[in-house]
Amino acid sequence: MYIAYDTKNGKEYGKLCISKREGKKTSKDYINLGLVLDKEKLLFRNKERGVFRYDPETNGFLSPDPEVLLPEPVSVQKEKLILDFGDSYLLDSFIHDEGLDSVIESVGYPNTDTMYAMTLYYILCSLANRHALTWWEGNYARLLYPNANLVSQRISEFLSAIGREECYRNFFEAYIPYISGYAVKGDNILIDSTGLPNSIHFPLTAVSNHNGDISNEVRLIYVTQQETGYPIYMRYCPGNVIDVSTLIRTIAELKEAGLHTKFAILDAGYYDEKNIKVLYEEKVSFLCRLKANRTLYKQLLAEHLPTIEAQENLVEYNGRYVYLKQVPCELIKGHGAYAYIGLDISRKNLETEKLFKRAKADKLSIADVHERMVKEGAFILVSSRRIAKDKVLPHYYTRQQIEQVFDIGKNYADMLPLRTQNEDTFRGHLLLTFISTVIIRRLQELLKDSDYNPLSLFLTMRNQKCKVYDDKVITSEVFKKANDCYKLLGIKCPESIPLITIN
């Protein structure tokens, strides 16, 4: 068995020659290896396997090292001389101005052009990854990142490579110190999860029953800063794992990543005695909502709801008035805590009206209606530390920030729909959406007092084009809206850019 080489049209091709003896006759079989990329490393490319390395010792076809996955030749009849410019130039400049370039590069993927190009693609284009090459060909990104390898099969290999645990740890080791600089009041966090509907068959896909909604999904857990709403950390689990069983591991991973949590705000799904015990042991203060089926909830409501409507219990929050009563309680033996029994008047009126409308259809008796009516609009929060009554609701409802982060990921950062075929590429996809979500969340913060959001910003900037010449790029005139966008981010648009200075 040996490798033979032929040259056709100036290109060298390899084939595996296998000799066979039948009696006195010898015959040869040939296996096409394809175009020779590196003869010394036995690196080839063909249509069936893509880029691969032949191993003569095992007679096997192996995946190449990530650093050899350079751009493949693409069939472009004529290089485009006019490209979309403003969106990619603005975003690339913003990433570098914010110091996010070092965080992105910490992932450790050797072809940084592919890393940057795919980050921009996730933010600027909501199409499937198979369209990334078409986008790149018509965008200034092809000059910013000329070595980006956006052929569809190579993108899958790229996602699989950055989905390795080593890349995850490298990223968060660089990212957590970076993002901690934005929190000025301490390490207070929000923890919540969301479902990623998924019909792809791999171990993480499972039937989930989350708040009554049944679907095939993967469960994604995000941790964000309370003070800023910026994402801090991410992990995932199969869709049939309930929230309550994920909290301890999330806190443990945060600690290993160098984030020592001081205060956590949790939804009711994370409350149980085991979790509360660990939070006390780890000296993590918390604020959490109690579910209505808890014994403590029923006891506190029965004791305090009848007398809650008193002037001293009335607090104002976000233009609404709520009765809120603070009482000491014990969540687990030996640890004191505080309960905040609340009655939301607006919600009570709304829910009571709904109750009246369905009472007849549900054949409810007068007693049934009364029993349900007195509990409408009631809720209970519990905390390991004492919080002033007028501060409790503002604290707890910062949880809405994490919902906004999930909304960014799903609607701006290409988190959904899932198009990955295995867990390795899925992990890479999640990391790339996390990076994209961080960038968009930062943009949101800077644009909050303007007439723009990230989507309208990039749609506006895409209308600014550039012309490509042999030695330079000349940008089109900056129209008023584009000029406003540049000013918002403190970025100046050049009239021309020498090609030798790009990248």
N, C-alpha and C positions, 0 to 999 in steps of 0.2 A: 504494500500500500504506500502510495506516494502522491505528492501534489505536482501536477503539471501546469504550466502556464502558457497562455496564448495571448498574442497582442492583436487587437482588432480596432481599426480606426484610431490608433494612437492610445488606446486604453488596454490595460493588462487585466486578464481574467484568469481565474484559477479553477481547476477541477481535480477532484479526488479520483485517483486511478486505483482500481482494485483488480489484482490478477487472480484468475481462477484456473485451476488445472483439472481437466477432465480426461483421464487416461494419459495419452501422450500429447494431447492438445492443450494449449494455453489460450485463454480468452481474457478480455479485459472489460470491466464495467466502469462507467464513469458517473460521478455525482458532481453536478455543477455547484461550485462554491460562489461564483459570481465575481463582481468587480473587486479587484485588489485595492484595499485602502492602505494597508501597511503589511508588506511581505514579511518583515522580520517578526512582527507580532501575530502573524497569521490572521489578520483582520480583513473581513470581506463584507460585501453587501449584495443581497439579491432580493427579488420581489417577495419571495416566500418568507424569509426570515428577517428581513431588514438588515441592520448592522449586527454582526456576530463575530465571535472569535472561535476558530477551530482548534481543538485540543487533540493533538495526535496520540497522546498517551491513553486517553479514554475514548478516542474516536467520537467525541461529543462536540456539540455546538453550544457555546457559552455566551452569556450576555457580556458585552464589553464594559469596561470601566466607564463611569459617567463622563470623564474628561475627554473621551474620544468621540462623544456624540456631537460632533460639529455639524454645521449646516449641510444638508444634502442639496445637490443641485436641483433646482426647481425649473419647470418649464414655463418661463416668462418670455413671451414673444418680444416685448419691448419694455425696457425699464421706464417706469412712470416718471415724468419730469415735473409734474405738479402733484403735491402730496398734501393731505390733511396735516396741519401743523400745530395750531394753537393748543388743542387739548393735550397732546402728548408732551409738548414743550413745557406747558404750564405745570403738568403733573410731575414730570421728571425734575423740574427746577424746585418744586415744592418739596419733594421727597428729600432732595439733597440739602435744601435750606433748613429743613426741620431736623436734620441729622438722622433720618430714618434709613439712609443708605447703609450705614455700618450695621444697623440692626438686620436689615434684609440680607446683607452679605454674610452675616453670622451663621445663616443656615448652612453654609459650607458647600453649596453646589458649585462645582468648578466653572461651569459656563454661566457667568454672571449676566451675560446678555440675555440668555433665555430666562433667567430669574426675573430680571427687570421687565422684559417684554411681556411675560405672562402676568406679572403683577398689574401692569398697565392695562392689559387686555381684560382682566377680570373686572377692573374698575370702569373702563371706557366702553366695553362692549358686552352685551348680555347674551350673545349667541353661543352655541356649543363650541367646544375647543377645536373641532375640525375646521372651523372658519377662521382660526387665529392667523394662519398664514396669509389668507386673503386680506384680512385687516392690516397686517404688518406690511404687506406689499404696497398698500395705498396710503400709508401713514408715515410721518416723520420718524416714527419708532424704528423704521428699517435703517435709518442713518444713525440714530442714537445707539442702536444695538445691532450692528451689522452681523454679528456672529450668532444671533439668536436662532435656535433650531426649532421651528414651529411646525414642522411636518407632523401630521396627526399621530403617527406611531411614536415619534420621538417625544411628543408631549406626554403620552402615557408613561414612557420611561422616565421622563423628568419628574412627574408627579410621584411615581413610585420611589424614586431616589430621595426626594425631599420628605417623603413620608416616613423615613426611617427614624427610629427613636433617637438616634444620635443627633439628627438634624433638629428634631423637636427640642431636645435639651440645649443644644447650642443656641437656638433661637431665643428661648425663654431666659437663658442665662444672660443674654445681652439685652433682651427687651424689658424685663422686670425692673432693673436699675434705671433704664431710660424712662419708662413711664412713671416710675415712682416720683420723679422730679415734678410731675404735674399735680400731685396731691399735696396740699399745704396743711391739712389738718390731721394727717395720720393714716394708718393702714386700715381704714374702714372699707368693708367690701359688701357687695351684693352678690348673691348666688342664685341662679335660676337655670332652668333647662327648657329646651324646646324640641319638638319632634321634627325630624327630617324624613318626610314620606319617601319610601324607597321600595321598589318592587324588584330590585336586583338581588339575586340569591347569593349572599355570602353570610358568614356567621353573625354579623352584627344586625342583620335584618330580623325583626321579630314583631309579633302582634302586640300592639300597645293599647291599653285601655287607660287613657289619661283624661281625667275629668269627664269620663263618659264618652269620649271620642275614641273609636276603635279604628286602628289603621296599622299597616305594615310600615315600620319606621326604624330609624336609628335615633337614639336620644343624645342630644348635644348639650353639654353643660358649659356655661360661660360664667366667669367671675369678673365683675367690673368694680372700679373704684366708686365709692359712694359720692365722693366730693365732685368728681368730674364726669362720671359715666363712661370713662374710657375702659375698654376691655383690658383685663390683666392676664387672664389665664383661660385655658380651654381644655376640656377632656370630653370623652364620649363613652357610650356604653350601649349594649343592645337595647332595642326598643321596649322590651318587656321588663326591664329593670326599673323599679319604682324609685322616685326621687329620694325617699327617706333612706334608702340603702346606699346612696352615693355620697352623702355629705362627709362622712368620716374620711373616706379616701381622698375626697377633694381637698379637705383641710390638710391632710398628710402630704399630698403632692405640692400644695402651695408652700408648705414648710420646707420641703426638700428643694424647692425652686428658689428659696431665699426670701419668701414673703411671710413674715410673721404677723398673722392677722390679729388685730385688737378688737374689732367689732364687726359682727356679721348680721346682715338683715336678710331674713329668710321667709319664704312663703310657707303656708301651712303644710305643704306636702313634705317638708323636711323635719317636721316635729315628731319626735318620739323620745322615750326615756333614755334609750341608748345614746342617741345623738346629743341630747342635752347633757348627759353625764360626761361625754367626751369633750364637749365645749367647755364645761366647767374645769375639767382636768387640764385642758390646754390653755386655760385662762383667756378664752375668747368670749368676750361679752356678746350678747345677741339680742335681737328684737325679732319676734316671730308671731304670726297669726295662729290662733287656735282653731281647729276644725270644730264644727258644731256637734260632732258625734263623740267628742271627748268628755269624759266624766267631769273633769275640772270645769269645762265650759258650761255644762248644764248646771253644776253647783253654783258657780259664780253668777250666772244669769238669773237663776231662781232667787238668789239672795239680794242682788243689787239692781236688777232691771226695774222692779216696781218703784224704786225711789230715785232713779237716775235723773229724772227731769226736774232738776233744781238749778237755780241760777249759778251756784258756785261750780257746777259741772259743765257749763256751756263754754265751748271754745270755738274760735273761728279758724277755718282753714280754706284757703284758696277760694274765698267768696262764699263758702258754705258754712253753716253752723251745725255743730255736732255736740251732743252730750257725751262727756268722757269722764269716767270716774276711776281714780287710781286707788288700788287696794293691795296690801302685801299678800303674798301667797307663797307656796312651796311647790316647785315643779318636781323635784326629787328630794329625797330625805337628806337633810343636813345642808341644803343650799336654799337660802332665801331668794325670792324674786318678787316681781311686781306685775300685777295684772291691770290692764286698762280696758274696762268695760265701756263700750261705746254704743251710741244710738245715733245713726245717721238719719236725720229728719227727712231730707229730700229722698233718700233711698226708701225709707219707710213708706212715704206717701206713694211712691211709684210702685213698689212691690205690693202694697195693700190694694191699690187699684187693679193690678193684675189678678190678685187673689179673688177679689169680688167678681171679676169677669168670668173666672173659671169655676167658681164655687158651685154653681148649679150643674154645670156639665160634669164635675167630679163628684156630684151628690154629697157635698159636705154639709154636715149639720151645723147649727148655730154654734155649738160648743167647739166643733172643729175649726170653724172660721175664727172664732175668738182666740183659740189657742195659738193658731198660726199668726194671726194679726199682731198680737202683742210682741212677737219675736221678730217681726219684719224690721229690717234695717239695723239689727243688733250685730255686734261683732266684738271679739276680744283679742287684744294683743298682749303678749307676755314678754317681759324683758328681765335679764339678769342684773341690770343696773337701773337705778332710779332715773327717770327722765321727766323733765317738767311737762305738765299736761299739754301746754301749748306747743311743745316741740315734738311730741310723739308722732303725730300724723305727718308733719313734714319729713321726719326721719323715715318713717315706714314707706311713704309713697315716693321716695327716691327710687324705689323698686321699679317704677315706670321707666327709669333710664335703661335698665337692662332689656326691657321689652323694645325700646327704641333701637338698642344695639342689634337685637335679633332682626328687627325690621330692616336695618341697614344691610346686614349680611344677606338676607333673603331677597331684597329688592334692589340693592345697589352693587353688592360684591359677589354676585354669581353663586351664592351658596346653594340655591335651588334653581332648576331640578338637579338631582344627583345623576351624573352621567358616567360614573366610574364603575368598573367591572369587578374590582376586587378590593380587599382591605388596604393593600399597599397604596394604590392610587387614590383611594378614598382618604387616607390619612394625609397624603400630599395635597389633595384638594381642600381639605379642612384647614390646613396650615396656610395655604394661599388665600383662602377666604378670610381667615383671621387677620392676616397682614393687610389685606384690602380694606377690611372693616375698620381697622385702626386708622388707616389713612383717611378714610371717608369721615369717620367720627371726628377727627381733628379738623378736617375741612368744615364740617358742620359747625363746630364751635367758632371758627373764625368768620363764618358767613352768617351767623345768627342775627346780626343787626343789619343785614343787607337785604336786598330784594332777590337774592339768589340762594339756591340750595345746590348741592354737588351735581345733581342731574342737569339742572338748567345752566349751571356754570360750564360744564363740559360740552353741552349741546351748542352753547354760544361760541365757545372757543374752537370747536371743530370747523366753524365757518371761516376761520383764518387759515389760509393756505400758504404754501411756499413753493418756489420754483427751484429746481435742482440743476446746477450747471457743473462743468467739469471740475472746478476748484472751489465752488462756494454754493451756499444756499441763500437765496434772497427771499425774505418774508414779504407777504402782502401787507398793505397798509393796515394799521390797527384801527378798526372802526370803533365807534364810541362804546358799545357794549363790551367789546373785547378789552378795550382800554380800562373800563371800570373793573373788569375781572382781574387784570394784571395788578391794578392798584390795590385791590382788596387783599391780595396775597403778598404785596410788596415785591413783585417781580417785574423786571424790565424786559421788554421785547426787543431784541436786536434787529437792525435793518438787514444785516447779512451775517452769515456764519461760515468761516472757512471750513471746508470739508475735513481738513487735516486735524482740526481741533475737536471734532465731534467724537464722542466716546473716548 
